[in-house]
Amino acid sequence: SLRVNLDMGKAAYGWMIMRDEHIPGTVVRTSTIPEELGRLVYLLTDKTGTLTQNEMVFKRLHLGTVSYGTDTMDEIQNHVIVSYSQTQSQASGNNASSTPPRKAQSSAPKVRKSVSSRIHEAVKAIALCHNVTPVYESRAGGTGETEYAEVDQDFSDENRTYQASSPDEVALVQWTESVGLTLVSRDLASMQLKTPSGQILTYHVLQVFPFTSENKRMGIVVRDESTAEITFYMKGADVAMSTIVQYNDWLEEECGNMAREGLRTLVVAKKSLTEEQYQDFESRYSQAKLSLHDRALKVAAVVESLEREMELLCLTGVEDQLQADVRPTLEMLRNAGIKIWMLTGDKLETATCIAKSSHLVSRTQDIHVFRPVTNRGEAHLELNAFRRKHDCALVISGDSLEVCLKYYEHEFVELACQCPAVVCCRCSPTQKAHIVKLLQQHTGRRTCAVGDGGNDVSMIQAADCGIGIEGKEGKQASLAADFSITQFKHIGRLLMVHGRNSYKRSAALGQFVMHRGLIISTMQAVFSSVFYFASVPLYQGFLMVGYATIYTMFPVFSLVLDQDVKPETALLYPELYKDLTKGRSLSFKTFLIWVLISIYQGGILMYGALVLFESEFVHVVAISFTALILTELLMVALTIRTWHWLMVVAEFLSLGCYLASLAFLNEYFDVAFITTLTFLWKVSAITVVSCLPLYILKYLKRKLSPPSYSKLTS
């Protein structure tokens, strides 16, 4: 009975969550753990696409000596127009004469020419190094179908959209289009760019090295059809690219500056290859891919031989704005006593900037940036320095975290758990899942993981409760999670309202079902002891079946509609959530109280019926069973905190079913006796004695020691 009622209750909670108009699009993928939403202590969240919109906007291009922002993009556009017009005129001059005309260029200043050529190279590299495919809507019949761009197709800007694995890629290609160099076609073997003058440039794709979370970079080898030049372009995170590019004195500093502004940075580089160099690489690369042993290592080694002394072209910065209402949601969760950990793959400076702007770290809190450590001694010193800080948010990189967990796992987790907020940057998917498991092992508290991409799946599955956000990176996280939402701000209502109600209702429902079974067991025990432990059942046949079903099922199950505070109050005072994490609604203490109530009421009902019965045993059954049904209905009414019209219907429906069935229970009851005043006063007296003390105790408790929520609702 307990299992059936709880499972039905959980299904009802899930239905209520999906029907909540304040959190549209929410999907409950499992009906087994909705009450876990009401006892969370740690919430671990991704950044990109979870706290942010995952809608990238190109904001900054840095060439080392000069930087261009949103207000100076027209200068880049002018440079691109000039450089490609010069290239076109130079090409036409080459066709007319064997000597290219250089007088036209000599009049321009040398510095301007240098900057212009660097911008030209940078824009071309960004326009070529990606995995974006332009898609054109079909015009035939206006059916909305799409088809890939073909060479002979009209490359009109109106019906072109870009598809890519990441919004960063699309943002970069859209930016190159805005400055004049447009990607118009791409297939497995080639891609085409359109210059500001409308000329189509064709590049043959020779090799593509895709981005992975391990290498943090991607590369592409292309051959220019017009000049037959072979170029290897690569872009990636600064930590991955800093050792690959030629020595420079500005990359690290400018990456830090952009990251402090909250921008996501990418380093772009190139390397020109001769035909002989490429053929040598291709033969070694093909041979490595065909090897049977250690294939991945051999392929990586061959590619790394190419990734040396690359020419640094530029540094790009794209902005990912915060989602709507992220700040008040994080503030609400923090006030609810939930400790928030942000696990991201971004740079330390970017993660710190987002933590401040999103109010993950409150204005009054200091931020302790954990110094990079590589060995046991450094980790020990840094942990000692951190131990002296109080009420301080922690920011740590994935590499330093790994060193600390290797040597001082228990000490680090103990210190980190005392922090109001923790930010882990440069985190791999494996590390995210490992952090979740560590929190579960060392604290024993409930954890919740929130993410939107495939790299968050392991973290979501490791947590006690997983919440996936349907984002622009697919539905992997959403499908792997226990709950799927459309925006981060919905988490507030999901936890404060539905989590609270699910936990409170399950606690009340579970304990009441146990009480319902214990009270009739107590009555049977008393009855057996009076009659020298004879193996005679007190209630037989339909009475037992009816007691567990139509006589008490509807009122007991109506507890799933109960709520102690209104949703508006729960959202306005998130501090109420702290009481739930203490587990006071369902504990050994509450269980023992319900056991004592069951023993008291069962004893009163049985002894009262035995004392008051006069002649026939059938009168004992009639008096005790009727008093039992009335007691259960009154106890449900005592347990309910907020009445719903369906609860009233359930109470009267069950009472009506019992009274109507009395006419058909001739073999159990004396129908002539139950219509007398003697029967009525005896049943009433026993019921009052069993229930009135509990009503008085509840009244006194609410007056002398009221719960925190009653102070707000009174």
C-alpha positions as CSV (number, residue, x, y, z in Angstrom):
1,S,0.0,0.0,0.0
2,L,2.8,2.4,0.9
3,R,4.7,1.7,-2.4
4,V,1.5,2.1,-4.5
5,N,0.5,5.3,-2.8
6,L,3.9,6.9,-3.1
7,D,4.4,5.9,-6.7
8,M,0.9,7.3,-7.6
9,G,1.8,10.5,-5.6
10,K,5.1,10.9,-7.5
11,A,3.3,10.5,-10.8
12,A,0.9,13.3,-9.6
13,Y,3.8,15.6,-8.7
14,G,5.3,15.1,-12.2
15,W,2.0,15.9,-13.8
16,M,1.7,19.1,-11.7
17,I,5.2,20.2,-12.7
18,M,4.6,19.8,-16.4
19,R,1.2,21.6,-16.1
20,D,2.7,24.6,-14.3
21,E,2.2,27.5,-16.7
22,H,4.9,29.5,-14.9
23,I,7.6,27.1,-16.1
24,P,6.5,26.2,-19.7
25,G,8.3,23.4,-21.6
26,T,9.4,21.6,-18.4
27,V,9.5,17.8,-18.8
28,V,9.7,15.3,-16.0
29,R,11.7,12.3,-17.4
30,T,11.5,10.2,-14.2
31,S,8.8,9.9,-11.6
32,T,10.9,8.3,-8.9
33,I,12.7,11.4,-7.4
34,P,10.6,14.6,-7.5
35,E,10.9,14.9,-3.7
36,E,14.7,15.1,-4.1
37,L,14.2,18.7,-5.5
38,G,13.1,19.7,-2.0
39,R,16.3,18.6,-0.1
40,L,19.2,19.9,-2.3
41,V,22.3,21.4,-0.7
42,Y,24.7,21.6,-3.6
43,L,23.9,22.8,-7.1
44,L,26.6,22.3,-9.7
45,T,26.1,24.2,-12.9
46,D,27.7,24.7,-16.3
47,K,28.2,28.3,-17.6
48,T,27.9,28.4,-21.3
49,G,24.2,27.8,-22.4
50,T,23.2,27.3,-18.8
51,L,23.8,30.6,-17.1
52,T,24.3,32.3,-20.5
53,Q,22.2,32.4,-23.6
54,N,24.8,30.6,-25.8
55,E,24.1,33.3,-28.4
56,M,27.6,34.6,-29.4
57,V,28.2,38.1,-30.6
58,F,31.7,39.0,-32.1
59,K,33.1,41.9,-30.0
60,R,36.8,42.2,-30.4
61,L,39.7,41.5,-32.8
62,H,43.2,41.9,-31.6
63,L,46.2,41.8,-33.9
64,G,48.9,42.4,-31.3
65,T,49.6,46.1,-32.1
66,V,46.0,47.2,-32.7
67,S,42.6,46.2,-31.4
68,Y,39.2,46.6,-33.0
69,G,36.0,46.7,-31.1
70,T,32.3,47.0,-32.2
71,D,32.6,50.7,-32.8
72,T,35.6,50.3,-35.2
73,M,34.4,47.3,-37.3
74,D,33.8,49.6,-40.3
75,E,37.6,50.1,-40.4
76,I,38.1,46.3,-40.8
77,Q,35.5,46.3,-43.5
78,N,37.3,49.1,-45.4
79,H,40.6,47.2,-45.1
80,V,39.0,44.0,-46.4
81,I,37.5,45.8,-49.4
82,V,40.8,47.5,-50.3
83,S,42.9,44.4,-49.9
84,Y,40.6,42.2,-52.1
85,S,40.3,45.0,-54.7
86,Q,44.1,45.1,-54.8
87,T,44.3,41.3,-55.1
88,Q,41.8,41.3,-57.9
89,S,43.6,44.1,-59.8
90,Q,46.9,42.4,-59.2
91,A,45.5,39.2,-60.6
92,S,44.2,40.9,-63.7
93,G,47.6,42.7,-64.1
94,N,49.3,39.3,-63.9
95,N,47.1,38.1,-66.7
96,A,48.0,41.0,-68.9
97,S,51.7,41.2,-68.1
98,S,54.3,38.9,-66.4
99,T,55.4,41.8,-64.1
100,P,52.8,42.7,-61.4
101,P,52.2,46.5,-61.1
102,R,53.6,47.7,-57.7
103,K,53.3,51.5,-58.2
104,A,49.7,51.5,-57.2
105,Q,50.7,50.1,-53.8
106,S,53.8,52.2,-53.2
107,S,51.8,55.3,-52.6
108,A,50.1,53.8,-49.5
109,P,52.0,54.1,-46.2
110,K,54.0,51.1,-45.2
111,V,52.3,50.8,-41.8
112,R,48.8,50.9,-43.3
113,K,49.8,48.3,-45.8
114,S,51.1,46.1,-43.0
115,V,48.0,46.4,-40.9
116,S,45.8,45.9,-43.9
117,S,47.5,42.7,-45.0
118,R,47.4,41.4,-41.4
119,I,43.6,42.1,-41.2
120,H,43.2,40.5,-44.6
121,E,45.0,37.3,-43.4
122,A,43.1,37.2,-40.1
123,V,39.7,37.6,-41.7
124,K,40.5,35.0,-44.3
125,A,41.7,32.6,-41.6
126,I,38.5,33.0,-39.6
127,A,36.4,32.6,-42.7
128,L,38.2,29.3,-43.5
129,C,39.0,27.6,-40.2
130,H,35.6,26.3,-38.9
131,N,33.1,23.5,-39.3
132,V,30.2,25.8,-40.5
133,T,28.0,24.9,-43.5
134,P,25.8,27.5,-45.2
135,V,22.3,26.2,-45.9
136,Y,19.8,27.8,-48.3
137,E,16.1,27.6,-48.1
138,S,14.6,26.0,-51.2
139,R,12.4,28.4,-53.2
140,A,10.5,25.6,-55.0
141,G,6.9,25.7,-53.7
142,G,7.8,27.5,-50.5
143,T,7.7,24.3,-48.5
144,G,10.4,25.5,-46.1
145,E,12.7,22.6,-47.1
146,T,16.4,23.4,-47.1
147,E,19.2,22.3,-49.4
148,Y,22.9,22.8,-49.3
149,A,24.5,25.4,-51.4
150,E,25.7,24.3,-54.8
151,V,28.2,26.0,-57.1
152,D,25.7,27.1,-59.6
153,Q,23.1,28.3,-57.1
154,D,22.3,32.0,-56.6
155,F,24.2,32.8,-53.3
156,S,21.6,35.4,-52.1
157,D,22.0,36.6,-48.5
158,E,18.3,36.6,-47.7
159,N,17.8,32.8,-47.7
160,R,21.1,31.7,-46.2
161,T,21.6,30.3,-42.7
162,Y,24.6,28.8,-41.0
163,Q,24.7,25.4,-39.3
164,A,27.6,24.4,-37.0
165,S,28.4,22.3,-33.9
166,S,28.9,25.4,-31.8
167,P,27.4,29.0,-31.7
168,D,31.0,30.3,-31.5
169,E,31.6,29.1,-35.0
170,V,28.5,30.7,-36.4
171,A,29.3,34.0,-34.7
172,L,32.8,34.1,-36.3
173,V,31.5,33.3,-39.8
174,Q,28.6,35.8,-39.4
175,W,31.2,38.4,-38.5
176,T,33.4,37.7,-41.5
177,E,30.2,38.1,-43.6
178,S,29.5,41.5,-42.0
179,V,33.0,42.7,-42.9
180,G,32.8,41.6,-46.5
181,L,34.1,38.0,-46.7
182,T,31.2,35.6,-47.0
183,L,31.1,31.8,-46.8
184,V,28.7,30.8,-49.6
185,S,29.2,27.1,-50.1
186,R,30.8,24.2,-48.4
187,D,31.0,20.4,-48.9
188,L,33.4,17.7,-47.9
189,A,36.0,18.6,-50.5
190,S,35.8,22.4,-50.9
191,M,34.4,25.7,-49.7
192,Q,33.8,29.0,-51.5
193,L,34.1,32.5,-50.2
194,K,32.6,35.6,-51.8
195,T,34.7,38.8,-51.7
196,P,33.2,42.3,-51.3
197,S,33.3,42.8,-55.1
198,G,31.3,39.6,-55.7
199,Q,34.2,37.4,-56.8
200,I,34.0,33.7,-55.7
201,L,37.2,32.2,-54.2
202,T,37.4,28.5,-54.1
203,Y,39.5,26.5,-51.6
204,H,39.9,22.8,-51.6
205,V,39.7,21.2,-48.1
206,L,42.6,18.7,-47.8
207,Q,42.4,17.8,-44.1
208,V,40.2,18.7,-41.1
209,F,41.3,18.2,-37.5
210,P,38.1,18.5,-35.4
211,F,37.8,20.2,-32.0
212,T,37.8,17.9,-28.9
213,S,37.5,18.8,-25.2
214,E,41.0,17.3,-24.7
215,N,43.0,19.2,-27.3
216,K,40.9,22.4,-27.2
217,R,41.7,23.4,-30.7
218,M,40.7,22.6,-34.3
219,G,42.7,22.8,-37.6
220,I,42.1,22.7,-41.3
221,V,44.5,22.4,-44.3
222,V,43.2,24.1,-47.5
223,R,44.6,24.7,-51.1
224,D,43.8,27.9,-52.8
225,E,42.5,27.0,-56.3
226,S,43.8,30.2,-58.0
227,T,47.3,30.1,-56.6
228,A,47.7,26.4,-55.5
229,E,49.1,27.6,-52.2
230,I,48.6,25.2,-49.3
231,T,47.9,26.7,-45.9
232,F,47.3,25.1,-42.5
233,Y,45.0,27.2,-40.3
234,M,44.4,26.5,-36.6
235,K,42.4,28.1,-33.9
236,G,41.8,27.2,-30.2
237,A,42.1,28.2,-26.6
238,D,45.1,30.2,-25.5
239,V,46.4,27.4,-23.2
240,A,46.5,25.0,-26.2
241,M,47.8,27.5,-28.7
242,S,50.4,29.4,-26.7
243,T,53.0,26.6,-27.1
244,I,52.2,26.1,-30.8
245,V,52.6,29.7,-32.1
246,Q,55.8,31.6,-32.5
247,Y,57.1,33.6,-29.6
248,N,55.2,36.8,-28.9
249,D,54.9,39.2,-26.0
250,W,51.2,40.1,-26.1
251,L,49.0,37.0,-26.4
252,E,48.8,36.1,-22.7
253,E,48.2,39.7,-21.5
254,E,45.5,40.4,-24.1
255,C,43.8,37.1,-23.4
256,G,43.6,38.0,-19.8
257,N,42.3,41.5,-20.6
258,M,39.5,40.1,-22.8
259,A,38.6,37.4,-20.3
260,R,38.2,40.0,-17.6
261,E,35.6,41.7,-19.8
262,G,33.7,38.4,-19.9
263,L,34.7,37.6,-23.5
264,R,35.4,34.1,-24.8
265,T,38.8,34.1,-26.5
266,L,40.1,32.1,-29.5
267,V,43.7,32.3,-30.8
268,V,44.0,32.0,-34.6
269,A,47.2,31.0,-36.4
270,K,48.5,29.7,-39.7
271,K,51.3,27.9,-41.4
272,S,52.2,27.9,-45.1
273,L,53.1,24.5,-46.5
274,T,55.0,23.6,-49.7
275,E,53.6,20.7,-51.8
276,E,56.5,18.5,-50.6
277,Q,55.8,19.2,-47.0
278,Y,52.1,18.4,-47.3
279,Q,52.7,15.2,-49.3
280,D,55.1,14.0,-46.6
281,F,52.6,14.8,-43.9
282,E,49.8,13.2,-45.7
283,S,51.7,9.9,-46.2
284,R,52.6,9.8,-42.5
285,Y,49.1,10.7,-41.5
286,S,47.5,8.0,-43.7
287,Q,50.0,5.4,-42.4
288,A,49.2,6.4,-38.7
289,K,45.4,6.0,-39.4
290,L,45.9,2.5,-40.8
291,S,48.0,1.3,-37.8
292,L,46.4,-1.4,-35.7
293,H,48.1,-0.6,-32.4
294,D,48.0,2.8,-30.6
295,R,46.3,4.4,-33.5
296,A,45.1,7.5,-31.7
297,L,48.5,8.2,-30.2
298,K,50.3,7.8,-33.6
299,V,47.7,10.1,-35.3
300,A,48.1,12.7,-32.6
301,A,51.9,12.5,-32.9
302,V,51.8,13.1,-36.7
303,V,49.4,16.1,-36.3
304,E,51.6,17.6,-33.5
305,S,54.6,17.5,-35.9
306,L,52.6,19.9,-38.1
307,E,51.6,22.1,-35.1
308,R,55.0,23.8,-34.7
309,E,56.1,27.4,-35.1
310,M,52.8,28.6,-36.4
311,E,52.4,32.3,-37.3
312,L,50.0,34.0,-34.8
313,L,47.4,36.0,-36.8
314,C,44.9,37.4,-34.3
315,L,43.0,36.9,-31.1
316,T,39.2,37.0,-31.2
317,G,36.7,37.8,-28.5
318,V,33.0,36.9,-28.6
319,E,30.4,37.7,-25.9
320,D,27.9,35.4,-24.5
321,Q,25.2,37.3,-22.6
322,L,23.5,36.1,-19.4
323,Q,20.1,34.5,-19.6
324,A,17.1,36.5,-18.4
325,D,16.6,36.6,-14.6
326,V,19.8,34.6,-13.9
327,R,20.9,37.1,-11.2
328,P,17.7,36.9,-9.1
329,T,17.5,33.2,-9.5
330,L,21.1,32.6,-8.2
331,E,20.4,35.1,-5.4
332,M,17.2,33.1,-4.5
333,L,19.1,29.8,-4.5
334,R,21.9,31.3,-2.3
335,N,19.3,32.7,0.2
336,A,17.7,29.2,0.3
337,G,21.0,27.8,1.7
338,I,22.0,26.1,-1.6
339,K,25.7,26.3,-2.3
340,I,26.4,26.8,-6.0
341,W,29.4,25.5,-7.8
342,M,30.1,26.7,-11.3
343,L,32.1,24.2,-13.4
344,T,33.2,25.6,-16.8
345,G,35.8,25.0,-19.5
346,D,36.4,28.7,-19.9
347,K,39.4,30.8,-18.8
348,L,39.9,31.7,-15.2
349,E,39.4,35.4,-15.8
350,T,36.2,34.8,-17.9
351,A,34.7,32.5,-15.3
352,T,35.5,35.0,-12.5
353,C,33.9,37.9,-14.5
354,I,30.7,35.8,-15.1
355,A,30.6,34.8,-11.4
356,K,30.6,38.4,-10.4
357,S,28.2,39.7,-13.1
358,S,25.7,36.8,-12.5
359,H,25.8,37.5,-8.7
360,L,27.0,33.9,-8.1
361,V,29.3,35.7,-5.7
362,S,27.6,38.4,-3.7
363,R,28.9,41.9,-3.6
364,T,30.1,41.7,0.0
365,Q,32.1,38.5,-0.6
366,D,35.8,38.3,-1.4
367,I,37.1,36.0,-4.1
368,H,40.1,33.8,-3.4
369,V,41.9,32.8,-6.7
370,F,43.7,29.6,-6.0
371,R,47.3,30.0,-7.3
372,P,48.4,27.4,-10.0
373,V,50.0,24.5,-8.2
374,T,52.0,21.6,-9.7
375,N,53.2,19.6,-6.8
376,R,52.4,18.5,-3.2
377,G,54.4,21.3,-1.5
378,E,52.8,24.1,-3.5
379,A,49.3,22.6,-2.9
380,H,50.0,22.4,0.9
381,L,51.0,26.1,1.1
382,E,48.1,27.3,-1.0
383,L,45.6,25.3,1.1
384,N,47.0,26.8,4.2
385,A,46.7,30.3,2.7
386,F,43.1,29.5,1.8
387,R,42.3,28.1,5.2
388,R,42.8,31.5,6.8
389,K,40.1,33.1,4.6
390,H,36.5,33.4,5.9
391,D,33.2,33.8,3.9
392,C,35.2,33.8,0.7
393,A,34.3,32.4,-2.7
394,L,36.9,30.1,-4.3
395,V,38.1,30.2,-7.9
396,I,40.4,27.3,-9.0
397,S,41.6,25.9,-12.3
398,G,41.1,22.3,-13.4
399,D,44.9,21.5,-13.2
400,S,45.3,22.9,-9.7
401,L,42.2,21.0,-8.6
402,E,43.6,17.7,-9.9
403,V,46.8,18.3,-7.9
404,C,44.9,19.1,-4.7
405,L,42.6,16.1,-5.1
406,K,45.6,13.8,-5.7
407,Y,47.4,14.7,-2.4
408,Y,44.8,16.5,-0.1
409,E,41.4,15.3,-1.2
410,H,39.7,15.3,2.2
411,E,41.2,18.6,3.3
412,F,40.3,20.4,0.0
413,V,36.7,19.2,-0.1
414,E,36.2,20.1,3.5
415,L,37.5,23.7,2.9
416,A,35.6,24.1,-0.4
417,C,32.3,23.0,1.2
418,Q,32.6,25.8,3.6
419,C,32.7,28.4,0.8
420,P,29.5,30.1,-0.2
421,A,30.4,29.6,-3.9
422,V,33.0,27.7,-5.9
423,V,34.1,28.3,-9.5
424,C,36.1,25.6,-11.3
425,C,37.5,26.8,-14.6
426,R,39.2,24.8,-17.4
427,C,37.2,21.7,-16.2
428,S,36.9,18.6,-18.4
429,P,33.6,16.6,-18.5
430,T,35.3,13.8,-16.5
431,Q,36.4,16.3,-13.8
432,K,32.8,17.6,-13.5
433,A,31.5,14.2,-12.8
434,H,34.3,13.5,-10.3
435,I,33.5,16.7,-8.4
436,V,29.9,15.6,-8.0
437,K,30.9,12.2,-6.7
438,L,33.3,13.7,-4.2
439,L,30.6,16.0,-2.8
440,Q,28.3,13.0,-2.4
441,Q,31.0,10.9,-0.7
442,H,32.4,13.5,1.7
443,T,29.2,15.4,2.7
444,G,26.4,12.9,2.2
445,R,24.2,15.7,1.1
446,R,21.9,15.9,-2.0
447,T,23.5,17.3,-5.1
448,C,21.9,18.7,-8.3
449,A,23.7,19.1,-11.6
450,V,22.5,21.6,-14.3
451,G,23.8,21.6,-17.9
452,D,22.9,22.0,-21.5
453,G,25.5,20.2,-23.6
454,G,26.9,16.8,-24.2
455,N,29.9,17.6,-22.0
456,D,27.6,18.0,-19.0
457,V,25.9,14.5,-19.4
458,S,28.4,12.7,-17.1
459,M,27.9,15.3,-14.4
460,I,24.1,15.2,-14.7
461,Q,24.1,11.4,-14.5
462,A,26.4,11.4,-11.5
463,A,24.3,13.8,-9.4
464,D,21.3,12.8,-7.2
465,C,19.1,15.0,-9.3
466,G,19.9,16.0,-12.9
467,I,18.4,19.0,-14.6
468,G,19.0,19.5,-18.4
469,I,18.4,22.7,-20.3
470,E,17.3,22.5,-23.9
471,G,19.9,24.6,-25.5
472,K,21.5,25.3,-28.9
473,E,24.0,22.4,-28.4
474,G,21.3,19.7,-28.8
475,K,19.2,17.7,-26.4
476,Q,21.8,15.3,-25.0
477,A,21.8,16.9,-21.6
478,S,18.0,17.3,-21.6
479,L,17.4,13.7,-22.5
480,A,19.9,12.4,-20.0
481,A,18.5,14.5,-17.1
482,D,15.7,13.7,-14.6
483,F,14.1,17.0,-15.4
484,S,14.3,19.1,-18.5
485,I,13.7,22.9,-18.5
486,T,14.0,25.6,-21.1
487,Q,15.6,28.4,-19.1
488,F,17.7,28.6,-16.0
489,K,15.3,30.9,-14.2
490,H,12.8,28.0,-14.0
491,I,15.0,26.3,-11.5
492,G,13.9,28.7,-8.8
493,R,10.2,27.7,-9.0
494,L,11.1,24.0,-9.6
495,L,13.0,23.8,-6.3
496,M,11.2,26.4,-4.1
497,V,7.6,25.4,-5.0
498,H,7.5,21.9,-6.6
499,G,10.5,20.6,-4.6
500,R,9.1,21.8,-1.4
501,N,5.5,20.5,-2.1
502,S,6.8,17.1,-3.4
503,Y,8.9,16.5,-0.3
504,K,6.3,17.6,2.2
505,R,3.5,15.7,0.6
506,S,5.5,12.5,0.2
507,A,6.5,12.7,3.9
508,A,2.9,13.2,5.0
509,L,1.6,10.6,2.7
510,G,4.2,7.9,3.6
511,Q,3.8,8.4,7.3
512,F,0.0,8.4,7.1
513,V,-0.1,5.2,5.1
514,M,2.1,3.6,7.8
515,H,-0.2,4.9,10.5
516,R,-3.2,3.5,8.7
517,G,-1.6,0.0,8.8
518,L,-0.3,0.3,12.3
519,I,-3.6,1.4,13.9
520,I,-5.5,-1.7,12.6
521,S,-2.5,-3.9,13.6
522,T,-2.7,-2.5,17.1
523,M,-6.4,-3.2,17.3
524,Q,-5.9,-6.8,16.2
525,A,-3.1,-7.2,18.8
526,V,-5.4,-5.8,21.6
527,F,-8.2,-8.0,20.5
528,S,-6.1,-11.1,20.4
529,S,-4.6,-10.4,23.8
530,V,-8.1,-10.1,25.4
531,F,-9.2,-13.4,24.0
532,Y,-6.1,-15.3,25.1
533,F,-4.2,-14.8,21.7
534,A,-6.7,-16.9,19.8
535,S,-6.0,-16.9,16.1
536,V,-9.3,-15.1,15.2
537,P,-9.2,-12.1,12.9
538,L,-11.0,-9.0,14.1
539,Y,-12.1,-7.9,10.7
540,Q,-12.7,-10.4,7.9
541,G,-13.3,-10.4,4.1
542,F,-14.6,-7.2,2.6
543,L,-14.0,-5.1,5.7
544,M,-10.2,-5.5,5.4
545,V,-10.3,-4.9,1.7
546,G,-12.6,-1.9,2.0
547,Y,-10.6,-0.3,4.8
548,A,-7.5,-0.2,2.6
549,T,-9.4,0.9,-0.5
550,I,-12.7,2.7,-0.9
551,Y,-13.1,3.7,2.8
552,T,-9.8,5.5,3.3
553,M,-7.9,5.6,-0.1
554,F,-9.3,8.9,-1.5
555,P,-8.8,11.0,1.6
556,V,-5.3,9.7,2.3
557,F,-4.3,10.2,-1.4
558,S,-5.7,13.7,-1.3
559,L,-2.7,14.6,0.8
560,V,-0.8,15.0,-2.5
561,L,-2.8,18.3,-3.0
562,D,-1.7,19.7,0.4
563,Q,0.7,22.6,0.7
564,D,2.0,24.4,3.8
565,V,2.8,27.7,2.1
566,K,1.5,29.4,-1.0
567,P,3.9,29.4,-4.1
568,E,4.2,33.2,-3.9
569,T,5.4,33.0,-0.3
570,A,7.8,30.2,-1.0
571,L,9.4,32.3,-3.8
572,L,9.4,35.5,-1.8
573,Y,11.0,33.8,1.3
574,P,13.5,31.2,-0.1
575,E,14.9,31.0,3.5
576,L,12.0,28.6,4.2
577,Y,13.8,26.0,2.0
578,K,16.6,25.6,4.6
579,D,14.2,23.8,6.9
580,L,13.7,21.1,4.3
581,T,17.3,20.1,4.1
582,K,17.3,19.3,7.8
583,G,14.9,16.5,7.1
584,R,12.5,17.3,10.0
585,S,9.4,16.4,8.0
586,L,10.5,12.8,7.7
587,S,12.8,11.5,10.5
588,F,13.0,8.8,13.2
589,K,11.4,11.3,15.5
590,T,8.3,11.9,13.3
591,F,8.1,8.1,12.6
592,L,8.1,7.4,16.3
593,I,5.4,10.0,17.0
594,W,3.2,8.4,14.4
595,V,3.8,4.9,15.9
596,L,2.8,6.2,19.3
597,I,-0.3,7.9,17.8
598,S,-1.2,4.6,16.1
599,I,-0.8,2.6,19.4
600,Y,-2.8,5.1,21.3
601,Q,-5.7,5.3,18.9
602,G,-5.7,1.6,18.2
603,G,-5.8,0.8,21.9
604,I,-8.6,3.4,22.6
605,L,-10.7,2.2,19.7
606,M,-10.4,-1.5,20.7
607,Y,-10.7,-1.2,24.4
608,G,-13.5,1.3,24.1
609,A,-15.5,-1.0,21.9
610,L,-14.9,-4.0,24.3
611,V,-15.9,-1.9,27.3
612,L,-19.0,-0.5,25.8
613,F,-20.4,-3.6,24.1
614,E,-23.2,-5.4,25.9
615,S,-24.4,-8.6,24.4
616,E,-23.1,-9.8,21.0
617,F,-19.6,-9.9,19.6
618,V,-20.9,-8.5,16.3
619,H,-21.5,-5.2,18.1
620,V,-17.8,-4.9,18.9
621,V,-17.0,-5.2,15.2
622,A,-19.6,-2.6,14.2
623,I,-18.6,-0.1,16.9
624,S,-14.8,-0.4,16.5
625,F,-14.8,-0.5,12.7
626,T,-17.1,2.6,12.3
627,A,-15.0,4.5,14.9
628,L,-11.9,3.4,13.0
629,I,-13.2,4.8,9.7
630,L,-14.3,8.1,11.4
631,T,-10.9,8.4,13.2
632,E,-9.0,8.0,9.9
633,L,-11.1,10.7,8.2
634,L,-10.6,13.0,11.1
635,M,-6.8,12.3,11.2
636,V,-6.6,13.2,7.5
637,A,-8.3,16.5,8.3
638,L,-5.9,17.0,11.1
639,T,-2.9,16.5,8.8
640,I,-4.1,18.8,6.1
641,R,-2.6,22.3,6.2
642,T,-4.4,23.9,3.2
643,W,-7.7,22.7,2.1
644,H,-8.5,21.9,-1.6
645,W,-12.0,21.3,-2.8
646,L,-11.0,17.8,-4.0
647,M,-10.0,17.0,-0.4
648,V,-13.5,17.9,0.9
649,V,-15.0,15.7,-1.9
650,A,-12.7,12.8,-1.0
651,E,-13.7,13.0,2.7
652,F,-17.4,13.0,2.1
653,L,-17.2,10.5,-0.8
654,S,-15.4,8.0,1.5
655,L,-17.9,8.6,4.3
656,G,-20.8,8.2,1.9
657,C,-19.4,5.0,0.5
658,Y,-19.1,3.5,4.0
659,L,-22.6,4.5,5.1
660,A,-24.0,3.2,1.8
661,S,-22.2,-0.1,2.1
662,L,-23.7,-0.7,5.6
663,A,-26.9,-1.9,4.0
664,F,-25.0,-4.7,2.2
665,L,-22.8,-5.9,5.1
666,N,-25.4,-8.0,6.9
667,E,-22.8,-10.8,7.5
668,Y,-20.5,-8.4,9.4
669,F,-22.9,-6.0,11.1
670,D,-26.2,-6.2,12.9
671,V,-28.2,-3.7,10.7
672,A,-30.9,-3.3,13.4
673,F,-28.2,-2.3,16.0
674,I,-26.4,0.3,13.9
675,T,-29.5,2.3,13.4
676,T,-30.0,2.8,17.2
677,L,-28.9,5.8,19.3
678,T,-26.9,3.5,21.5
679,F,-24.6,2.6,18.5
680,L,-24.2,6.3,17.6
681,W,-23.2,7.6,21.0
682,K,-20.8,4.7,21.6
683,V,-19.1,5.3,18.2
684,S,-19.0,9.1,18.9
685,A,-17.6,8.7,22.3
686,I,-14.8,6.4,21.2
687,T,-13.9,8.6,18.2
688,V,-13.8,11.8,20.3
689,V,-11.5,10.2,22.9
690,S,-9.1,8.9,20.2
691,C,-8.9,12.2,18.2
692,L,-9.6,15.1,20.5
693,P,-6.3,14.9,22.5
694,L,-4.4,15.1,19.2
695,Y,-6.3,18.1,18.0
696,I,-5.6,19.8,21.4
697,L,-1.9,19.0,21.1
698,K,-1.7,20.3,17.6
699,Y,-3.4,23.6,18.7
700,L,-1.0,24.0,21.6
701,K,2.1,23.3,19.4
702,R,1.1,25.9,16.9
703,K,0.7,28.4,19.6
704,L,3.8,27.6,21.7
705,S,6.2,26.5,18.9
706,P,4.9,27.5,15.5
707,P,6.8,26.4,12.4
708,S,8.6,29.2,10.5
709,Y,6.2,29.3,7.6
710,S,3.2,29.9,9.9
711,K,4.8,33.1,11.0
712,L,4.6,34.4,7.5
713,T,1.1,33.2,6.6
714,S,-0.6,34.3,9.9
